[in-house]
Amino acid sequence: MPTILRQDGFRFFFYSREGNEPSHIHVVGHGGEMKVWLDTLVVAKVFNLSPKHQKAVMQIISQNQELLIKKWEEFHG
């Protein structure tokens, strides 16, 4: 479960055995979780995360999209 980024109380990571899915990032923090597809920036799942925090997560992902995709590709090959 490599952590790629920590920012504003959120941890951005992916699981090691998810290479068969499109690139995505898991996020936990502020009592909730999200999963976001990196190519399209579409939310795949959200649990117990306020709209304010969802917006913050999406902004962080958008700002770091290139890095997150690169790390996904490096890890999952």
C-alpha atoms as an extended CHARMM CRD file, in Angstrom:
* protein
*
        77  EXT
         1         1  MET       CA              0.0000000000        0.0000000000        0.0000000000  PROA      1               0.0000000000
         2         2  PRO       CA              2.4430000000        2.6750000000       -1.1570000000  PROA      2               0.0000000000
         3         3  THR       CA              1.6880000000        6.1900000000        0.0430000000  PROA      3               0.0000000000
         4         4  ILE       CA              2.2920000000        8.6310000000       -2.7840000000  PROA      4               0.0000000000
         5         5  LEU       CA              1.3420000000       11.9200000000       -1.1740000000  PROA      5               0.0000000000
         6         6  ARG       CA              0.2400000000       13.4090000000        2.1360000000  PROA      6               0.0000000000
         7         7  GLN       CA             -1.4000000000       16.7950000000        2.0660000000  PROA      7               0.0000000000
         8         8  ASP       CA             -3.9150000000       18.7380000000        4.1610000000  PROA      8               0.0000000000
         9         9  GLY       CA             -4.6870000000       15.7650000000        6.3850000000  PROA      9               0.0000000000
        10        10  PHE       CA             -5.2020000000       13.3390000000        3.4950000000  PROA      10              0.0000000000
        11        11  ARG       CA             -3.1520000000       10.3000000000        2.5220000000  PROA      11              0.0000000000
        12        12  PHE       CA             -3.0690000000        9.3980000000       -1.1850000000  PROA      12              0.0000000000
        13        13  PHE       CA             -2.1420000000        5.7910000000       -1.9330000000  PROA      13              0.0000000000
        14        14  PHE       CA             -2.8690000000        2.7240000000       -4.0260000000  PROA      14              0.0000000000
        15        15  TYR       CA             -2.9980000000       -0.9800000000       -3.2740000000  PROA      15              0.0000000000
        16        16  SER       CA             -0.3140000000       -3.2310000000       -4.6710000000  PROA      16              0.0000000000
        17        17  ARG       CA             -2.6770000000       -5.7210000000       -6.3540000000  PROA      17              0.0000000000
        18        18  GLU       CA             -4.8250000000       -3.3960000000       -8.4290000000  PROA      18              0.0000000000
        19        19  GLY       CA             -2.8720000000       -3.3350000000      -11.6570000000  PROA      19              0.0000000000
        20        20  ASN       CA             -5.7970000000       -4.8170000000      -13.5850000000  PROA      20              0.0000000000
        21        21  GLU       CA             -7.9110000000       -1.6570000000      -13.0330000000  PROA      21              0.0000000000
        22        22  PRO       CA             -7.3470000000        1.6880000000      -14.7420000000  PROA      22              0.0000000000
        23        23  SER       CA             -5.0290000000        4.0330000000      -12.8720000000  PROA      23              0.0000000000
        24        24  HSD       CA             -6.6700000000        5.4020000000       -9.7440000000  PROA      24              0.0000000000
        25        25  ILE       CA             -5.8440000000        6.7140000000       -6.3120000000  PROA      25              0.0000000000
        26        26  HSD       CA             -7.3110000000        5.9640000000       -2.9070000000  PROA      26              0.0000000000
        27        27  VAL       CA             -7.5700000000        8.7750000000       -0.3900000000  PROA      27              0.0000000000
        28        28  VAL       CA             -8.2410000000        8.6450000000        3.3480000000  PROA      28              0.0000000000
        29        29  GLY       CA             -8.5050000000       11.4570000000        5.8290000000  PROA      29              0.0000000000
        30        30  HSD       CA            -10.8730000000       13.6340000000        7.8110000000  PROA      30              0.0000000000
        31        31  GLY       CA            -12.9030000000       10.5300000000        8.6970000000  PROA      31              0.0000000000
        32        32  GLY       CA            -13.6660000000        9.4970000000        5.1300000000  PROA      32              0.0000000000
        33        33  GLU       CA            -12.4000000000        7.8080000000        1.9850000000  PROA      33              0.0000000000
        34        34  MET       CA            -12.4470000000        8.3320000000       -1.7790000000  PROA      34              0.0000000000
        35        35  LYS       CA            -11.3210000000        6.4800000000       -4.8820000000  PROA      35              0.0000000000
        36        36  VAL       CA            -10.7030000000        8.5340000000       -8.0200000000  PROA      36              0.0000000000
        37        37  TRP       CA             -9.8820000000        7.4210000000      -11.5740000000  PROA      37              0.0000000000
        38        38  LEU       CA             -6.7460000000        9.3600000000      -12.5180000000  PROA      38              0.0000000000
        39        39  ASP       CA             -7.1810000000        9.6040000000      -16.2940000000  PROA      39              0.0000000000
        40        40  THR       CA            -10.6560000000       11.1430000000      -16.1320000000  PROA      40              0.0000000000
        41        41  LEU       CA            -10.6890000000       12.5730000000      -12.5900000000  PROA      41              0.0000000000
        42        42  VAL       CA            -14.0200000000       10.8690000000      -11.9730000000  PROA      42              0.0000000000
        43        43  VAL       CA            -14.9240000000        9.8140000000       -8.4460000000  PROA      43              0.0000000000
        44        44  ALA       CA            -15.3280000000        6.0270000000       -8.3350000000  PROA      44              0.0000000000
        45        45  LYS       CA            -16.3090000000        5.7870000000       -4.6630000000  PROA      45              0.0000000000
        46        46  VAL       CA            -16.7920000000        8.1000000000       -1.7200000000  PROA      46              0.0000000000
        47        47  PHE       CA            -17.5670000000        7.2220000000        1.8750000000  PROA      47              0.0000000000
        48        48  ASN       CA            -18.2440000000        9.5620000000        4.7750000000  PROA      48              0.0000000000
        49        49  LEU       CA            -16.4160000000       12.5520000000        3.2960000000  PROA      49              0.0000000000
        50        50  SER       CA            -18.0510000000       15.9740000000        3.3140000000  PROA      50              0.0000000000
        51        51  PRO       CA            -18.5510000000       17.8640000000        0.0440000000  PROA      51              0.0000000000
        52        52  LYS       CA            -15.9790000000       20.3990000000        1.2570000000  PROA      52              0.0000000000
        53        53  HSD       CA            -13.3690000000       17.6820000000        1.7510000000  PROA      53              0.0000000000
        54        54  GLN       CA            -14.2960000000       15.9800000000       -1.5300000000  PROA      54              0.0000000000
        55        55  LYS       CA            -13.6380000000       19.2570000000       -3.3090000000  PROA      55              0.0000000000
        56        56  ALA       CA            -10.2950000000       19.6420000000       -1.5190000000  PROA      56              0.0000000000
        57        57  VAL       CA             -9.2740000000       16.1030000000       -2.5000000000  PROA      57              0.0000000000
        58        58  MET       CA            -10.1910000000       16.6790000000       -6.1290000000  PROA      58              0.0000000000
        59        59  GLN       CA             -8.1800000000       19.9030000000       -6.1930000000  PROA      59              0.0000000000
        60        60  ILE       CA             -5.1130000000       18.1380000000       -4.7690000000  PROA      60              0.0000000000
        61        61  ILE       CA             -5.4690000000       15.2800000000       -7.2610000000  PROA      61              0.0000000000
        62        62  SER       CA             -5.8930000000       17.6970000000      -10.1510000000  PROA      62              0.0000000000
        63        63  GLN       CA             -2.7620000000       19.5960000000       -9.1320000000  PROA      63              0.0000000000
        64        64  ASN       CA             -0.7780000000       16.3550000000       -8.8200000000  PROA      64              0.0000000000
        65        65  GLN       CA             -2.3940000000       14.2710000000      -11.5660000000  PROA      65              0.0000000000
        66        66  GLU       CA              0.7810000000       13.8220000000      -13.6010000000  PROA      66              0.0000000000
        67        67  LEU       CA              2.8010000000       12.6870000000      -10.5710000000  PROA      67              0.0000000000
        68        68  LEU       CA              0.0870000000       10.2840000000       -9.4240000000  PROA      68              0.0000000000
        69        69  ILE       CA             -0.2180000000        8.6750000000      -12.8600000000  PROA      69              0.0000000000
        70        70  LYS       CA              3.5630000000        8.3800000000      -13.1210000000  PROA      70              0.0000000000
        71        71  LYS       CA              3.7700000000        6.6580000000       -9.7300000000  PROA      71              0.0000000000
        72        72  TRP       CA              0.9190000000        4.3000000000      -10.6720000000  PROA      72              0.0000000000
        73        73  GLU       CA              2.6880000000        3.3140000000      -13.8970000000  PROA      73              0.0000000000
        74        74  GLU       CA              6.0470000000        2.8740000000      -12.1440000000  PROA      74              0.0000000000
        75        75  PHE       CA              4.5430000000        0.5850000000       -9.5420000000  PROA      75              0.0000000000
        76        76  HSD       CA              2.1020000000       -1.3950000000      -11.6480000000  PROA      76              0.0000000000
        77        77  GLY       CA              4.1900000000       -1.3730000000      -14.8150000000  PROA      77              0.0000000000
